[in-house]
Amino acid sequence: MAISRDHELHKRRFSRNVGVGLTLVFFVALVFGLTIAKVQRGGSLQAFDHTYRPALEQPAE
């Protein structure tokens, strides 16, 4: 009997691993794409960090 024969369980596990890997790659690509879109759009890149920022204050009339 050959040691290298794959059992049906190994084939199912491999296909599940491929599915999880593709899902992970898709999620990473989605986050990367959203990050690039936000950076390219420009605008306000300052985050809300509970500090006073004069750049966001409205000018007094």
Secondary structure, 3 states (H helix, E strand, C coil): CCCCCCCHHHHHHHHHHHHHHHHHHHHHHHHHHHHHHHHHHCCCCCCCCCCCCHHHCCCCC
